[in-house]
Amino acid sequence: MVVKIYYTSVAGSRQIKSNQSDVWRVLEGKAVRFELVDIASNDELRQNMRHLSGNPTAVPPQIFNDNTYCGDYEQFAEAVELDSLESFLKLK
């Protein structure tokens, strides 16, 4: 199983950039291997992210375990706060 982070390398929002950096920092700090999927210039990947998340207006970062949706940044941050990251990432 591979944790995938759908992100954008060209974010017009400072909040999106900050959220993405926070996800990477936490995962690296906990030694969780992950793959980055850049949707910046690929409408097909953006639509796939939105389809898999079940949200037609989803914005990065969106987090998946393979193609199983885990959640968005707010859900990720809550899992970190509650010390339930492994469960959130479906690693158990």
HTML snippet that shows the backbone in 3Dmol.js (N, CA, C, O; Angstrom):
<script src="https://3Dmol.org/build/3Dmol-min.js"></script>
<div id="view" style="width:600px;height:400px;position:relative"></div>
<script>
const pdb = `
ATOM      1  N   MET A   1       0.833  -1.179   0.000  1.00  0.00           N
ATOM      2  CA  MET A   1       0.000   0.000   0.000  1.00  0.00           C
ATOM      3  C   MET A   1       0.880   1.245   0.000  1.00  0.00           C
ATOM      4  O   MET A   1       1.899   1.306   0.688  1.00  0.00           O
ATOM      5  N   VAL A   2       0.470   2.222  -0.776  1.00  0.00           N
ATOM      6  CA  VAL A   2       1.228   3.457  -0.908  1.00  0.00           C
ATOM      7  C   VAL A   2       0.351   4.640  -0.529  1.00  0.00           C
ATOM      8  O   VAL A   2      -0.740   4.815  -1.072  1.00  0.00           O
ATOM      9  N   VAL A   3       0.833   5.449   0.404  1.00  0.00           N
ATOM     10  CA  VAL A   3       0.137   6.682   0.732  1.00  0.00           C
ATOM     11  C   VAL A   3       0.440   7.668  -0.385  1.00  0.00           C
ATOM     12  O   VAL A   3       1.601   7.905  -0.719  1.00  0.00           O
ATOM     13  N   LYS A   4      -0.614   8.242  -0.961  1.00  0.00           N
ATOM     14  CA  LYS A   4      -0.464   9.207  -2.053  1.00  0.00           C
ATOM     15  C   LYS A   4      -1.027  10.545  -1.599  1.00  0.00           C
ATOM     16  O   LYS A   4      -2.114  10.622  -1.028  1.00  0.00           O
ATOM     17  N   ILE A   5      -0.266  11.588  -1.864  1.00  0.00           N
ATOM     18  CA  ILE A   5      -0.697  12.939  -1.555  1.00  0.00           C
ATOM     19  C   ILE A   5      -0.899  13.662  -2.876  1.00  0.00           C
ATOM     20  O   ILE A   5       0.057  13.915  -3.609  1.00  0.00           O
ATOM     21  N   TYR A   6      -2.143  13.992  -3.173  1.00  0.00           N
ATOM     22  CA  TYR A   6      -2.430  14.809  -4.350  1.00  0.00           C
ATOM     23  C   TYR A   6      -2.194  16.260  -3.936  1.00  0.00           C
ATOM     24  O   TYR A   6      -2.814  16.755  -2.995  1.00  0.00           O
ATOM     25  N   TYR A   7      -1.293  16.935  -4.649  1.00  0.00           N
ATOM     26  CA  TYR A   7      -0.908  18.296  -4.308  1.00  0.00           C
ATOM     27  C   TYR A   7      -0.762  19.110  -5.577  1.00  0.00           C
ATOM     28  O   TYR A   7      -0.898  18.587  -6.683  1.00  0.00           O
ATOM     29  N   THR A   8      -0.485  20.392  -5.410  1.00  0.00           N
ATOM     30  CA  THR A   8      -0.200  21.230  -6.561  1.00  0.00           C
ATOM     31  C   THR A   8       1.107  21.967  -6.346  1.00  0.00           C
ATOM     32  O   THR A   8       1.329  22.554  -5.287  1.00  0.00           O
ATOM     33  N   SER A   9       1.967  21.938  -7.342  1.00  0.00           N
ATOM     34  CA  SER A   9       3.239  22.655  -7.262  1.00  0.00           C
ATOM     35  C   SER A   9       3.055  24.128  -7.588  1.00  0.00           C
ATOM     36  O   SER A   9       3.962  24.934  -7.379  1.00  0.00           O
ATOM     37  N   VAL A  10       1.888  24.478  -8.098  1.00  0.00           N
ATOM     38  CA  VAL A  10       1.571  25.868  -8.438  1.00  0.00           C
ATOM     39  C   VAL A  10       0.280  26.233  -7.706  1.00  0.00           C
ATOM     40  O   VAL A  10      -0.816  26.136  -8.257  1.00  0.00           O
ATOM     41  N   ALA A  11       0.440  26.653  -6.459  1.00  0.00           N
ATOM     42  CA  ALA A  11      -0.732  27.009  -5.651  1.00  0.00           C
ATOM     43  C   ALA A  11      -0.829  28.523  -5.532  1.00  0.00           C
ATOM     44  O   ALA A  11       0.137  29.192  -5.164  1.00  0.00           O
ATOM     45  N   GLY A  12      -1.983  29.044  -5.842  1.00  0.00           N
ATOM     46  CA  GLY A  12      -2.207  30.470  -5.702  1.00  0.00           C
ATOM     47  C   GLY A  12      -2.561  30.852  -4.276  1.00  0.00           C
ATOM     48  O   GLY A  12      -2.599  32.033  -3.932  1.00  0.00           O
ATOM     49  N   SER A  13      -2.814  29.867  -3.462  1.00  0.00           N
ATOM     50  CA  SER A  13      -3.236  30.091  -2.080  1.00  0.00           C
ATOM     51  C   SER A  13      -2.102  29.773  -1.115  1.00  0.00           C
ATOM     52  O   SER A  13      -1.511  28.694  -1.162  1.00  0.00           O
ATOM     53  N   ARG A  14      -1.811  30.716  -0.252  1.00  0.00           N
ATOM     54  CA  ARG A  14      -0.786  30.502   0.774  1.00  0.00           C
ATOM     55  C   ARG A  14      -1.227  29.385   1.726  1.00  0.00           C
ATOM     56  O   ARG A  14      -0.397  28.619   2.216  1.00  0.00           O
ATOM     57  N   GLN A  15      -2.534  29.298   1.985  1.00  0.00           N
ATOM     58  CA  GLN A  15      -3.055  28.273   2.889  1.00  0.00           C
ATOM     59  C   GLN A  15      -2.841  26.871   2.322  1.00  0.00           C
ATOM     60  O   GLN A  15      -2.462  25.956   3.054  1.00  0.00           O
ATOM     61  N   ILE A  16      -3.081  26.699   1.022  1.00  0.00           N
ATOM     62  CA  ILE A  16      -2.856  25.386   0.396  1.00  0.00           C
ATOM     63  C   ILE A  16      -1.382  25.012   0.495  1.00  0.00           C
ATOM     64  O   ILE A  16      -1.059  23.873   0.834  1.00  0.00           O
ATOM     65  N   LYS A  17      -0.485  25.946   0.205  1.00  0.00           N
ATOM     66  CA  LYS A  17       0.953  25.673   0.313  1.00  0.00           C
ATOM     67  C   LYS A  17       1.323  25.262   1.727  1.00  0.00           C
ATOM     68  O   LYS A  17       2.076  24.308   1.922  1.00  0.00           O
ATOM     69  N   SER A  18       0.798  25.977   2.712  1.00  0.00           N
ATOM     70  CA  SER A  18       1.089  25.680   4.113  1.00  0.00           C
ATOM     71  C   SER A  18       0.550  24.303   4.508  1.00  0.00           C
ATOM     72  O   SER A  18       1.235  23.534   5.182  1.00  0.00           O
ATOM     73  N   ASN A  19      -0.673  24.000   4.088  1.00  0.00           N
ATOM     74  CA  ASN A  19      -1.271  22.695   4.407  1.00  0.00           C
ATOM     75  C   ASN A  19      -0.463  21.558   3.807  1.00  0.00           C
ATOM     76  O   ASN A  19      -0.211  20.550   4.467  1.00  0.00           O
ATOM     77  N   GLN A  20      -0.056  21.724   2.546  1.00  0.00           N
ATOM     78  CA  GLN A  20       0.740  20.691   1.885  1.00  0.00           C
ATOM     79  C   GLN A  20       2.056  20.473   2.626  1.00  0.00           C
ATOM     80  O   GLN A  20       2.448  19.335   2.884  1.00  0.00           O
ATOM     81  N   SER A  21       2.731  21.556   2.962  1.00  0.00           N
ATOM     82  CA  SER A  21       4.006  21.455   3.680  1.00  0.00           C
ATOM     83  C   SER A  21       3.825  20.763   5.029  1.00  0.00           C
ATOM     84  O   SER A  21       4.673  19.973   5.444  1.00  0.00           O
ATOM     85  N   ASP A  22       2.733  21.058   5.703  1.00  0.00           N
ATOM     86  CA  ASP A  22       2.460  20.447   6.992  1.00  0.00           C
ATOM     87  C   ASP A  22       2.282  18.935   6.857  1.00  0.00           C
ATOM     88  O   ASP A  22       2.800  18.171   7.671  1.00  0.00           O
ATOM     89  N   VAL A  23       1.554  18.507   5.833  1.00  0.00           N
ATOM     90  CA  VAL A  23       1.355  17.074   5.607  1.00  0.00           C
ATOM     91  C   VAL A  23       2.703  16.397   5.368  1.00  0.00           C
ATOM     92  O   VAL A  23       2.999  15.368   5.975  1.00  0.00           O
ATOM     93  N   TRP A  24       3.511  16.966   4.493  1.00  0.00           N
ATOM     94  CA  TRP A  24       4.821  16.366   4.188  1.00  0.00           C
ATOM     95  C   TRP A  24       5.697  16.305   5.427  1.00  0.00           C
ATOM     96  O   TRP A  24       6.344  15.290   5.682  1.00  0.00           O
ATOM     97  N   ARG A  25       5.723  17.385   6.200  1.00  0.00           N
ATOM     98  CA  ARG A  25       6.562  17.453   7.397  1.00  0.00           C
ATOM     99  C   ARG A  25       6.158  16.378   8.399  1.00  0.00           C
ATOM    100  O   ARG A  25       7.017  15.691   8.952  1.00  0.00           O
ATOM    101  N   VAL A  26       4.867  16.228   8.635  1.00  0.00           N
ATOM    102  CA  VAL A  26       4.385  15.230   9.594  1.00  0.00           C
ATOM    103  C   VAL A  26       4.713  13.818   9.107  1.00  0.00           C
ATOM    104  O   VAL A  26       5.217  12.999   9.876  1.00  0.00           O
ATOM    105  N   LEU A  27       4.431  13.533   7.845  1.00  0.00           N
ATOM    106  CA  LEU A  27       4.691  12.185   7.331  1.00  0.00           C
ATOM    107  C   LEU A  27       6.176  11.852   7.354  1.00  0.00           C
ATOM    108  O   LEU A  27       6.555  10.740   7.722  1.00  0.00           O
ATOM    109  N   GLU A  28       7.015  12.800   6.968  1.00  0.00           N
ATOM    110  CA  GLU A  28       8.459  12.565   7.019  1.00  0.00           C
ATOM    111  C   GLU A  28       8.925  12.366   8.456  1.00  0.00           C
ATOM    112  O   GLU A  28       9.762  11.504   8.724  1.00  0.00           O
ATOM    113  N   GLY A  29       8.389  13.157   9.379  1.00  0.00           N
ATOM    114  CA  GLY A  29       8.754  13.044  10.789  1.00  0.00           C
ATOM    115  C   GLY A  29       8.363  11.711  11.399  1.00  0.00           C
ATOM    116  O   GLY A  29       9.021  11.230  12.322  1.00  0.00           O
ATOM    117  N   LYS A  30       7.299  11.114  10.891  1.00  0.00           N
ATOM    118  CA  LYS A  30       6.832   9.819  11.400  1.00  0.00           C
ATOM    119  C   LYS A  30       7.318   8.662  10.525  1.00  0.00           C
ATOM    120  O   LYS A  30       6.893   7.521  10.706  1.00  0.00           O
ATOM    121  N   ALA A  31       8.209   8.959   9.580  1.00  0.00           N
ATOM    122  CA  ALA A  31       8.806   7.962   8.687  1.00  0.00           C
ATOM    123  C   ALA A  31       7.758   7.186   7.893  1.00  0.00           C
ATOM    124  O   ALA A  31       7.900   5.983   7.671  1.00  0.00           O
ATOM    125  N   VAL A  32       6.708   7.883   7.469  1.00  0.00           N
ATOM    126  CA  VAL A  32       5.683   7.280   6.617  1.00  0.00           C
ATOM    127  C   VAL A  32       6.078   7.542   5.166  1.00  0.00           C
ATOM    128  O   VAL A  32       6.226   8.691   4.750  1.00  0.00           O
ATOM    129  N   ARG A  33       6.242   6.484   4.418  1.00  0.00           N
ATOM    130  CA  ARG A  33       6.596   6.631   2.999  1.00  0.00           C
ATOM    131  C   ARG A  33       5.366   7.084   2.235  1.00  0.00           C
ATOM    132  O   ARG A  33       4.261   6.589   2.455  1.00  0.00           O
ATOM    133  N   PHE A  34       5.576   8.040   1.327  1.00  0.00           N
ATOM    134  CA  PHE A  34       4.461   8.553   0.550  1.00  0.00           C
ATOM    135  C   PHE A  34       4.924   8.961  -0.840  1.00  0.00           C
ATOM    136  O   PHE A  34       6.106   9.190  -1.094  1.00  0.00           O
ATOM    137  N   GLU A  35       3.949   9.042  -1.717  1.00  0.00           N
ATOM    138  CA  GLU A  35       4.182   9.422  -3.114  1.00  0.00           C
ATOM    139  C   GLU A  35       3.407  10.708  -3.368  1.00  0.00           C
ATOM    140  O   GLU A  35       2.254  10.840  -2.957  1.00  0.00           O
ATOM    141  N   LEU A  36       4.046  11.648  -4.046  1.00  0.00           N
ATOM    142  CA  LEU A  36       3.390  12.904  -4.390  1.00  0.00           C
ATOM    143  C   LEU A  36       2.824  12.821  -5.797  1.00  0.00           C
ATOM    144  O   LEU A  36       3.492  12.344  -6.715  1.00  0.00           O
ATOM    145  N   VAL A  37       1.596  13.285  -5.965  1.00  0.00           N
ATOM    146  CA  VAL A  37       0.944  13.322  -7.265  1.00  0.00           C
ATOM    147  C   VAL A  37       0.592  14.789  -7.544  1.00  0.00           C
ATOM    148  O   VAL A  37      -0.323  15.344  -6.936  1.00  0.00           O
ATOM    149  N   ASP A  38       1.333  15.407  -8.472  1.00  0.00           N
ATOM    150  CA  ASP A  38       1.158  16.827  -8.778  1.00  0.00           C
ATOM    151  C   ASP A  38       0.038  17.008  -9.803  1.00  0.00           C
ATOM    152  O   ASP A  38       0.111  16.495 -10.919  1.00  0.00           O
ATOM    153  N   ILE A  39      -1.001  17.750  -9.402  1.00  0.00           N
ATOM    154  CA  ILE A  39      -2.143  17.975 -10.291  1.00  0.00           C
ATOM    155  C   ILE A  39      -2.061  19.326 -11.004  1.00  0.00           C
ATOM    156  O   ILE A  39      -2.981  19.693 -11.735  1.00  0.00           O
ATOM    157  N   ALA A  40      -0.966  20.070 -10.799  1.00  0.00           N
ATOM    158  CA  ALA A  40      -0.862  21.459 -11.262  1.00  0.00           C
ATOM    159  C   ALA A  40      -1.216  21.647 -12.732  1.00  0.00           C
ATOM    160  O   ALA A  40      -2.010  22.527 -13.063  1.00  0.00           O
ATOM    161  N   SER A  41      -0.666  20.868 -13.586  1.00  0.00           N
ATOM    162  CA  SER A  41      -0.895  21.089 -15.015  1.00  0.00           C
ATOM    163  C   SER A  41      -1.580  19.896 -15.674  1.00  0.00           C
ATOM    164  O   SER A  41      -1.434  19.666 -16.874  1.00  0.00           O
ATOM    165  N   ASN A  42      -2.330  19.141 -14.874  1.00  0.00           N
ATOM    166  CA  ASN A  42      -2.947  17.943 -15.408  1.00  0.00           C
ATOM    167  C   ASN A  42      -4.413  17.873 -14.960  1.00  0.00           C
ATOM    168  O   ASN A  42      -4.721  17.416 -13.860  1.00  0.00           O
ATOM    169  N   ASP A  43      -5.299  18.333 -15.831  1.00  0.00           N
ATOM    170  CA  ASP A  43      -6.728  18.319 -15.508  1.00  0.00           C
ATOM    171  C   ASP A  43      -7.256  16.916 -15.254  1.00  0.00           C
ATOM    172  O   ASP A  43      -8.162  16.733 -14.441  1.00  0.00           O
ATOM    173  N   GLU A  44      -6.702  15.926 -15.938  1.00  0.00           N
ATOM    174  CA  GLU A  44      -7.156  14.546 -15.741  1.00  0.00           C
ATOM    175  C   GLU A  44      -6.856  14.086 -14.313  1.00  0.00           C
ATOM    176  O   GLU A  44      -7.703  13.457 -13.678  1.00  0.00           O
ATOM    177  N   LEU A  45      -5.653  14.396 -13.800  1.00  0.00           N
ATOM    178  CA  LEU A  45      -5.317  14.039 -12.426  1.00  0.00           C
ATOM    179  C   LEU A  45      -6.182  14.802 -11.429  1.00  0.00           C
ATOM    180  O   LEU A  45      -6.600  14.244 -10.415  1.00  0.00           O
ATOM    181  N   ARG A  46      -6.452  16.073 -11.712  1.00  0.00           N
ATOM    182  CA  ARG A  46      -7.302  16.882 -10.828  1.00  0.00           C
ATOM    183  C   ARG A  46      -8.705  16.275 -10.760  1.00  0.00           C
ATOM    184  O   ARG A  46      -9.270  16.128  -9.676  1.00  0.00           O
ATOM    185  N   GLN A  47      -9.257  15.927 -11.909  1.00  0.00           N
ATOM    186  CA  GLN A  47     -10.590  15.330 -11.938  1.00  0.00           C
ATOM    187  C   GLN A  47     -10.607  13.962 -11.256  1.00  0.00           C
ATOM    188  O   GLN A  47     -11.580  13.608 -10.591  1.00  0.00           O
ATOM    189  N   ASN A  48      -9.526  13.197 -11.424  1.00  0.00           N
ATOM    190  CA  ASN A  48      -9.420  11.897 -10.771  1.00  0.00           C
ATOM    191  C   ASN A  48      -9.394  12.070  -9.252  1.00  0.00           C
ATOM    192  O   ASN A  48     -10.065  11.329  -8.532  1.00  0.00           O
ATOM    193  N   MET A  49      -8.621  13.047  -8.760  1.00  0.00           N
ATOM    194  CA  MET A  49      -8.564  13.345  -7.330  1.00  0.00           C
ATOM    195  C   MET A  49      -9.960  13.678  -6.805  1.00  0.00           C
ATOM    196  O   MET A  49     -10.378  13.173  -5.763  1.00  0.00           O
ATOM    197  N   ARG A  50     -10.662  14.521  -7.526  1.00  0.00           N
ATOM    198  CA  ARG A  50     -12.002  14.942  -7.103  1.00  0.00           C
ATOM    199  C   ARG A  50     -12.991  13.780  -7.150  1.00  0.00           C
ATOM    200  O   ARG A  50     -13.836  13.633  -6.268  1.00  0.00           O
ATOM    201  N   HIS A  51     -12.873  12.961  -8.187  1.00  0.00           N
ATOM    202  CA  HIS A  51     -13.761  11.796  -8.306  1.00  0.00           C
ATOM    203  C   HIS A  51     -13.512  10.819  -7.164  1.00  0.00           C
ATOM    204  O   HIS A  51     -14.457  10.368  -6.515  1.00  0.00           O
ATOM    205  N   LEU A  52     -12.245  10.489  -6.915  1.00  0.00           N
ATOM    206  CA  LEU A  52     -11.916   9.521  -5.865  1.00  0.00           C
ATOM    207  C   LEU A  52     -12.275  10.032  -4.475  1.00  0.00           C
ATOM    208  O   LEU A  52     -12.613   9.245  -3.591  1.00  0.00           O
ATOM    209  N   SER A  53     -12.201  11.361  -4.276  1.00  0.00           N
ATOM    210  CA  SER A  53     -12.532  11.922  -2.964  1.00  0.00           C
ATOM    211  C   SER A  53     -14.040  12.083  -2.780  1.00  0.00           C
ATOM    212  O   SER A  53     -14.519  12.265  -1.660  1.00  0.00           O
ATOM    213  N   GLY A  54     -14.783  12.016  -3.886  1.00  0.00           N
ATOM    214  CA  GLY A  54     -16.225  12.188  -3.808  1.00  0.00           C
ATOM    215  C   GLY A  54     -16.648  13.638  -3.644  1.00  0.00           C
ATOM    216  O   GLY A  54     -17.778  13.923  -3.248  1.00  0.00           O
ATOM    217  N   ASN A  55     -15.730  14.558  -3.954  1.00  0.00           N
ATOM    218  CA  ASN A  55     -16.000  15.989  -3.795  1.00  0.00           C
ATOM    219  C   ASN A  55     -15.607  16.705  -5.080  1.00  0.00           C
ATOM    220  O   ASN A  55     -14.418  16.815  -5.378  1.00  0.00           O
ATOM    221  N   PRO A  56     -16.580  17.195  -5.851  1.00  0.00           N
ATOM    222  CA  PRO A  56     -16.268  17.837  -7.137  1.00  0.00           C
ATOM    223  C   PRO A  56     -15.518  19.157  -7.018  1.00  0.00           C
ATOM    224  O   PRO A  56     -15.073  19.702  -8.028  1.00  0.00           O
ATOM    225  N   THR A  57     -15.371  19.681  -5.807  1.00  0.00           N
ATOM    226  CA  THR A  57     -14.635  20.935  -5.622  1.00  0.00           C
ATOM    227  C   THR A  57     -13.423  20.766  -4.712  1.00  0.00           C
ATOM    228  O   THR A  57     -12.893  21.755  -4.205  1.00  0.00           O
ATOM    229  N   ALA A  58     -12.980  19.537  -4.498  1.00  0.00           N
ATOM    230  CA  ALA A  58     -11.848  19.270  -3.603  1.00  0.00           C
ATOM    231  C   ALA A  58     -10.590  19.998  -4.066  1.00  0.00           C
ATOM    232  O   ALA A  58     -10.309  20.099  -5.261  1.00  0.00           O
ATOM    233  N   VAL A  59      -9.844  20.501  -3.086  1.00  0.00           N
ATOM    234  CA  VAL A  59      -8.568  21.158  -3.364  1.00  0.00           C
ATOM    235  C   VAL A  59      -7.468  20.401  -2.623  1.00  0.00           C
ATOM    236  O   VAL A  59      -7.730  19.740  -1.617  1.00  0.00           O
ATOM    237  N   PRO A  60      -6.250  20.499  -3.120  1.00  0.00           N
ATOM    238  CA  PRO A  60      -5.142  19.811  -2.462  1.00  0.00           C
ATOM    239  C   PRO A  60      -4.834  20.429  -1.095  1.00  0.00           C
ATOM    240  O   PRO A  60      -5.173  21.587  -0.848  1.00  0.00           O
ATOM    241  N   PRO A  61      -4.211  19.686  -0.235  1.00  0.00           N
ATOM    242  CA  PRO A  61      -3.828  18.287  -0.393  1.00  0.00           C
ATOM    243  C   PRO A  61      -4.992  17.335  -0.083  1.00  0.00           C
ATOM    244  O   PRO A  61      -5.784  17.569   0.829  1.00  0.00           O
ATOM    245  N   GLN A  62      -5.065  16.282  -0.851  1.00  0.00           N
ATOM    246  CA  GLN A  62      -6.008  15.192  -0.628  1.00  0.00           C
ATOM    247  C   GLN A  62      -5.168  13.936  -0.429  1.00  0.00           C
ATOM    248  O   GLN A  62      -4.184  13.728  -1.139  1.00  0.00           O
ATOM    249  N   ILE A  63      -5.543  13.113   0.518  1.00  0.00           N
ATOM    250  CA  ILE A  63      -4.701  12.003   0.948  1.00  0.00           C
ATOM    251  C   ILE A  63      -5.402  10.677   0.680  1.00  0.00           C
ATOM    252  O   ILE A  63      -6.579  10.498   0.994  1.00  0.00           O
ATOM    253  N   PHE A  64      -4.650   9.758   0.095  1.00  0.00           N
ATOM    254  CA  PHE A  64      -5.165   8.444  -0.290  1.00  0.00           C
ATOM    255  C   PHE A  64      -4.194   7.361   0.157  1.00  0.00           C
ATOM    256  O   PHE A  64      -3.004   7.616   0.338  1.00  0.00           O
ATOM    257  N   ASN A  65      -4.708   6.158   0.333  1.00  0.00           N
ATOM    258  CA  ASN A  65      -3.879   4.972   0.476  1.00  0.00           C
ATOM    259  C   ASN A  65      -4.188   4.155  -0.766  1.00  0.00           C
ATOM    260  O   ASN A  65      -5.264   3.571  -0.893  1.00  0.00           O
ATOM    261  N   ASP A  66      -3.233   4.123  -1.674  1.00  0.00           N
ATOM    262  CA  ASP A  66      -3.460   3.645  -3.038  1.00  0.00           C
ATOM    263  C   ASP A  66      -4.609   4.474  -3.609  1.00  0.00           C
ATOM    264  O   ASP A  66      -4.480   5.694  -3.718  1.00  0.00           O
ATOM    265  N   ASN A  67      -5.719   3.854  -3.972  1.00  0.00           N
ATOM    266  CA  ASN A  67      -6.859   4.620  -4.482  1.00  0.00           C
ATOM    267  C   ASN A  67      -7.995   4.719  -3.471  1.00  0.00           C
ATOM    268  O   ASN A  67      -9.110   5.103  -3.823  1.00  0.00           O
ATOM    269  N   THR A  68      -7.715   4.376  -2.221  1.00  0.00           N
ATOM    270  CA  THR A  68      -8.710   4.488  -1.161  1.00  0.00           C
ATOM    271  C   THR A  68      -8.558   5.853  -0.502  1.00  0.00           C
ATOM    272  O   THR A  68      -7.484   6.205  -0.014  1.00  0.00           O
ATOM    273  N   TYR A  69      -9.640   6.611  -0.494  1.00  0.00           N
ATOM    274  CA  TYR A  69      -9.608   7.956   0.047  1.00  0.00           C
ATOM    275  C   TYR A  69      -9.486   7.934   1.565  1.00  0.00           C
ATOM    276  O   TYR A  69     -10.246   7.252   2.252  1.00  0.00           O
ATOM    277  N   CYS A  70      -8.514   8.694   2.079  1.00  0.00           N
ATOM    278  CA  CYS A  70      -8.337   8.835   3.530  1.00  0.00           C
ATOM    279  C   CYS A  70      -8.984  10.118   4.028  1.00  0.00           C
ATOM    280  O   CYS A  70      -9.696  10.113   5.032  1.00  0.00           O
ATOM    281  N   GLY A  71      -8.731  11.232   3.315  1.00  0.00           N
ATOM    282  CA  GLY A  71      -9.325  12.486   3.723  1.00  0.00           C
ATOM    283  C   GLY A  71      -8.561  13.697   3.217  1.00  0.00           C
ATOM    284  O   GLY A  71      -7.596  13.584   2.462  1.00  0.00           O
ATOM    285  N   ASP A  72      -9.028  14.863   3.660  1.00  0.00           N
ATOM    286  CA  ASP A  72      -8.405  16.120   3.259  1.00  0.00           C
ATOM    287  C   ASP A  72      -7.504  16.622   4.385  1.00  0.00           C
ATOM    288  O   ASP A  72      -7.262  15.907   5.358  1.00  0.00           O
ATOM    289  N   TYR A  73      -7.010  17.850   4.251  1.00  0.00           N
ATOM    290  CA  TYR A  73      -6.081  18.374   5.238  1.00  0.00           C
ATOM    291  C   TYR A  73      -6.704  18.476   6.624  1.00  0.00           C
ATOM    292  O   TYR A  73      -6.060  18.119   7.610  1.00  0.00           O
ATOM    293  N   GLU A  74      -7.939  18.953   6.723  1.00  0.00           N
ATOM    294  CA  GLU A  74      -8.571  19.113   8.029  1.00  0.00           C
ATOM    295  C   GLU A  74      -8.699  17.772   8.746  1.00  0.00           C
ATOM    296  O   GLU A  74      -8.458  17.682   9.949  1.00  0.00           O
ATOM    297  N   GLN A  75      -9.075  16.743   8.012  1.00  0.00           N
ATOM    298  CA  GLN A  75      -9.194  15.410   8.604  1.00  0.00           C
ATOM    299  C   GLN A  75      -7.824  14.870   9.004  1.00  0.00           C
ATOM    300  O   GLN A  75      -7.687  14.210  10.033  1.00  0.00           O
ATOM    301  N   PHE A  76      -6.816  15.153   8.187  1.00  0.00           N
ATOM    302  CA  PHE A  76      -5.438  14.761   8.490  1.00  0.00           C
ATOM    303  C   PHE A  76      -4.979  15.415   9.788  1.00  0.00           C
ATOM    304  O   PHE A  76      -4.463  14.744  10.682  1.00  0.00           O
ATOM    305  N   ALA A  77      -5.173  16.741   9.885  1.00  0.00           N
ATOM    306  CA  ALA A  77      -4.741  17.483  11.073  1.00  0.00           C
ATOM    307  C   ALA A  77      -5.441  16.965  12.326  1.00  0.00           C
ATOM    308  O   ALA A  77      -4.826  16.873  13.389  1.00  0.00           O
ATOM    309  N   GLU A  78      -6.715  16.628  12.208  1.00  0.00           N
ATOM    310  CA  GLU A  78      -7.457  16.080  13.345  1.00  0.00           C
ATOM    311  C   GLU A  78      -6.878  14.729  13.761  1.00  0.00           C
ATOM    312  O   GLU A  78      -6.743  14.451  14.953  1.00  0.00           O
ATOM    313  N   ALA A  79      -6.538  13.892  12.785  1.00  0.00           N
ATOM    314  CA  ALA A  79      -5.951  12.582  13.088  1.00  0.00           C
ATOM    315  C   ALA A  79      -4.609  12.736  13.789  1.00  0.00           C
ATOM    316  O   ALA A  79      -4.298  11.977  14.707  1.00  0.00           O
ATOM    317  N   VAL A  80      -3.817  13.705  13.367  1.00  0.00           N
ATOM    318  CA  VAL A  80      -2.529  13.957  14.019  1.00  0.00           C
ATOM    319  C   VAL A  80      -2.768  14.388  15.459  1.00  0.00           C
ATOM    320  O   VAL A  80      -2.114  13.893  16.377  1.00  0.00           O
ATOM    321  N   GLU A  81      -3.701  15.306  15.657  1.00  0.00           N
ATOM    322  CA  GLU A  81      -4.013  15.805  16.997  1.00  0.00           C
ATOM    323  C   GLU A  81      -4.508  14.699  17.915  1.00  0.00           C
ATOM    324  O   GLU A  81      -4.177  14.681  19.100  1.00  0.00           O
ATOM    325  N   LEU A  82      -5.305  13.771  17.370  1.00  0.00           N
ATOM    326  CA  LEU A  82      -5.870  12.674  18.171  1.00  0.00           C
ATOM    327  C   LEU A  82      -4.942  11.456  18.235  1.00  0.00           C
ATOM    328  O   LEU A  82      -5.294  10.426  18.810  1.00  0.00           O
ATOM    329  N   ASP A  83      -3.750  11.589  17.636  1.00  0.00           N
ATOM    330  CA  ASP A  83      -2.768  10.498  17.596  1.00  0.00           C
ATOM    331  C   ASP A  83      -3.347   9.238  16.954  1.00  0.00           C
ATOM    332  O   ASP A  83      -3.124   8.121  17.423  1.00  0.00           O
ATOM    333  N   SER A  84      -4.100   9.446  15.863  1.00  0.00           N
ATOM    334  CA  SER A  84      -4.701   8.310  15.152  1.00  0.00           C
ATOM    335  C   SER A  84      -4.306   8.328  13.668  1.00  0.00           C
ATOM    336  O   SER A  84      -5.088   7.938  12.802  1.00  0.00           O
ATOM    337  N   LEU A  85      -3.090   8.784  13.396  1.00  0.00           N
ATOM    338  CA  LEU A  85      -2.635   8.932  12.014  1.00  0.00           C
ATOM    339  C   LEU A  85      -2.586   7.592  11.278  1.00  0.00           C
ATOM    340  O   LEU A  85      -2.999   7.516  10.120  1.00  0.00           O
ATOM    341  N   GLU A  86      -2.093   6.542  11.920  1.00  0.00           N
ATOM    342  CA  GLU A  86      -2.012   5.234  11.247  1.00  0.00           C
ATOM    343  C   GLU A  86      -3.392   4.749  10.815  1.00  0.00           C
ATOM    344  O   GLU A  86      -3.557   4.210   9.720  1.00  0.00           O
ATOM    345  N   SER A  87      -4.357   4.941  11.668  1.00  0.00           N
ATOM    346  CA  SER A  87      -5.726   4.548  11.345  1.00  0.00           C
ATOM    347  C   SER A  87      -6.268   5.404  10.206  1.00  0.00           C
ATOM    348  O   SER A  87      -6.871   4.882   9.268  1.00  0.00           O
ATOM    349  N   PHE A  88      -6.053   6.725  10.285  1.00  0.00           N
ATOM    350  CA  PHE A  88      -6.491   7.645   9.234  1.00  0.00           C
ATOM    351  C   PHE A  88      -5.907   7.252   7.878  1.00  0.00           C
ATOM    352  O   PHE A  88      -6.607   7.259   6.865  1.00  0.00           O
ATOM    353  N   LEU A  89      -4.622   6.910   7.871  1.00  0.00           N
ATOM    354  CA  LEU A  89      -3.937   6.543   6.627  1.00  0.00           C
ATOM    355  C   LEU A  89      -4.215   5.108   6.205  1.00  0.00           C
ATOM    356  O   LEU A  89      -3.713   4.656   5.176  1.00  0.00           O
ATOM    357  N   LYS A  90      -5.004   4.394   6.985  1.00  0.00           N
ATOM    358  CA  LYS A  90      -5.373   2.993   6.712  1.00  0.00           C
ATOM    359  C   LYS A  90      -4.129   2.104   6.594  1.00  0.00           C
ATOM    360  O   LYS A  90      -4.021   1.263   5.702  1.00  0.00           O
ATOM    361  N   LEU A  91      -3.199   2.321   7.525  1.00  0.00           N
ATOM    362  CA  LEU A  91      -1.964   1.546   7.541  1.00  0.00           C
ATOM    363  C   LEU A  91      -2.055   0.339   8.448  1.00  0.00           C
ATOM    364  O   LEU A  91      -1.170  -0.517   8.422  1.00  0.00           O
ATOM    365  N   LYS A  92      -3.104   0.247   9.250  1.00  0.00           N
ATOM    366  CA  LYS A  92      -3.267  -0.894  10.178  1.00  0.00           C
ATOM    367  C   LYS A  92      -4.021  -2.002   9.511  1.00  0.00           C
ATOM    368  O   LYS A  92      -4.258  -3.043  10.124  1.00  0.00           O
TER     369      LYS A  92
END
`;
const viewer = $3Dmol.createViewer("view");
viewer.addModel(pdb, "pdb");
viewer.setStyle({}, {cartoon: {color: "spectrum"}});
viewer.zoomTo();
viewer.render();
</script>
